[in-house]
Amino acid sequence: MINVYTEWGELKEIVVGNIGMWTDIHPDFSFKLYYQDNIKNDFLDNSIKLQKHVIQQRQDDLDLMAKTLEGEGIKVYRPLPLEKLFPFETPEFKEWPSPCHNPRDQFLVVGDEIIETSCQWRKRYFENDFLKPVLMEQFRQGAKWTCSPRPVMNRDSFDLIHIKTHSGEEALKDWKEQEDSLEIMFDGAQCLKFGRDIVMNIRTKNHRLGYEWLKRHLGDRFRLHPVELTDNHIDGMLMPLAPGKLLINSGSMEEKLHLLPEFLKSWDIIKATSISDESKHSEGAISLASEHININVLPLGPKKTLIFDSIDGKSNALGELLAGHGIEAIPVRMRHCRLFDGGVHCASLCLNREGKLEDYS
């Protein structure tokens, strides 16, 4: 049963990502735009080759995460794995597929509705298909199922104001901005749910169009709050753990607290320090996610949260920090989080949490 109004209600049902066969990422301009704040020059010229044992380690950790959640009495669904590597082509571009390993990105679950969001990275154009069996099962149980407008994704579709060349100068200066050709593009992971209030990170005009679409679609039941805290996903900046408790990274987020909606400024702020450089413990030294990925935690309820580390899944300073705020931390190992751009929140999609629509502001 689909029912999600907050990030912290007692968790009943969830999707945990799946990888399967995946070996390459081809950094076209939509990749550069998607990771504008985190991309580095050393892997822009060629595709990223993902070593098989790195992929297997990530798969093993996702499987263990699923098992851990099942041990907590939570029903776990999995997307189909990517089993064949083959190119696909639309009228506008050619690409290779990606697995549904971070389902939080491509979907937004609000109330009793699943919304497939408008992908921003060409590679992910058909990624949602891996979750279709789960979506059909939820639909048969009564869930609403909606798709936001799927973009054409030609070169005029993108707001390019933030894309950079290797030298740091503005790229593609001959691409004149054409307001009428910009398309709706946003990810579910740009949104955090606080009951009647939804906070949505917006950086580009594509995101702004996504905000306008979502605001009209959801109507008067919800209040959308646009903020600009980061380039893309918001759950590496802050995570609500319970009513009145907000986990933030103590690096880039601490200086942006004034940008939060007024109703959050009275919440207790729990400041987490960043993780150490994951490349010291991992052969997946490429970092697409920020060093603050450790706050990408998954609340299982207002008094219990799933956390992770990249070493052994046993010792974590964040767990001690949360215990001091009355929250039990359940640790799991999740390697290569910066390479695969997601912690345990990104690697999952909540389908059913206890609770009804309430006002926390």
LINBEL-V20081 format. One record per residue. RES is the residue in one letter. OMEGA is omega in whole degrees, -180 to 180 (NA if undefined). Layout:
# LINBEL-V20081
res;omega
RES;OMEGA
RES;OMEGA
This chain:
# LINBEL-V20081
res;omega
M;180
I;178
N;-180
V;177
Y;180
T;175
E;-171
W;179
G;-179
E;-173
L;-178
K;-177
E;-175
I;170
V;173
V;-173
G;-179
N;-178
I;-174
G;-176
M;-180
W;-175
T;-172
D;166
I;-179
H;-173
P;173
D;-174
F;178
S;173
F;-179
K;179
L;-178
Y;-177
Y;-170
Q;-176
D;-171
N;-178
I;179
K;-173
N;-171
D;177
F;179
L;-174
D;-177
N;177
S;176
I;178
K;180
L;-179
Q;-175
K;-177
H;176
V;178
I;-180
Q;178
Q;179
R;178
Q;179
D;-179
D;175
L;178
D;179
L;176
M;179
A;-180
K;179
T;179
L;176
E;177
G;176
E;178
G;-178
I;177
K;-175
V;173
Y;178
R;171
P;171
L;176
P;173
L;-174
E;-180
K;175
L;-179
F;179
P;171
F;-176
E;171
T;176
P;-174
E;-175
F;174
K;179
E;174
W;-173
P;175
S;179
P;177
C;-178
H;173
N;-173
P;179
R;-175
D;-167
Q;-177
F;174
L;179
V;-178
V;-178
G;-180
D;-174
E;171
I;179
I;170
E;-176
T;-174
S;-172
C;-180
Q;-177
W;-175
R;-177
K;-173
R;-171
Y;-178
F;-176
E;-177
N;-178
D;-179
F;180
L;-175
K;178
P;178
V;-180
L;179
M;178
E;179
Q;178
F;180
R;178
Q;175
G;-178
A;168
K;-176
W;-174
T;172
C;171
S;-174
P;179
R;-177
P;174
V;176
M;167
N;-172
R;178
D;-177
S;-167
F;168
D;-172
L;-172
I;-176
H;-177
I;-174
K;170
T;180
H;-178
S;180
G;179
E;178
E;-177
A;169
L;-175
K;-179
D;177
W;-179
K;-179
E;-179
Q;-175
E;-175
D;-177
S;179
L;-175
E;175
I;176
M;176
F;180
D;175
G;-178
A;172
Q;-175
C;170
L;-173
K;178
F;-176
G;-179
R;-178
D;175
I;178
V;-174
M;178
N;-178
I;178
R;-174
T;176
K;172
N;177
H;-179
R;176
L;176
G;177
Y;-180
E;178
W;-177
L;179
K;179
R;-177
H;-177
L;176
G;-172
D;-179
R;-175
F;174
R;178
L;-179
H;178
P;176
V;171
E;-178
L;-176
T;-177
D;-172
N;-173
H;-174
I;-172
D;166
G;179
M;-180
L;175
M;172
P;-177
L;-178
A;176
P;178
G;-179
K;-175
L;176
L;178
I;169
N;-174
S;178
G;-173
S;-176
M;-174
E;-180
E;-179
K;-178
L;-180
H;-180
L;-179
L;174
P;-175
E;-175
F;179
L;-175
K;177
S;-179
W;175
D;-178
I;176
I;-174
K;179
A;175
T;-178
S;176
I;173
S;-178
D;-176
E;-178
S;178
K;-177
H;-171
S;174
E;175
G;-169
A;178
I;-176
S;175
L;177
A;-177
S;179
E;-179
H;-176
I;-177
N;177
I;178
N;-174
V;-177
L;175
P;176
L;180
G;-177
P;-180
K;-178
K;-177
T;174
L;177
I;-176
F;166
D;-173
S;-174
I;-176
D;180
G;-177
K;-176
S;-179
N;180
A;179
L;178
G;178
E;178
L;-178
L;178
A;178
G;178
H;175
G;-179
I;176
E;179
A;175
I;-176
P;170
V;175
R;177
M;-177
R;173
H;-178
C;-179
R;175
L;-178
F;169
D;177
G;170
G;-174
V;176
H;179
C;-175
A;-177
S;175
L;-177
C;-179
L;-176
N;173
R;175
E;176
G;177
K;-179
L;-180
E;180
D;-179
Y;-179
S;NA
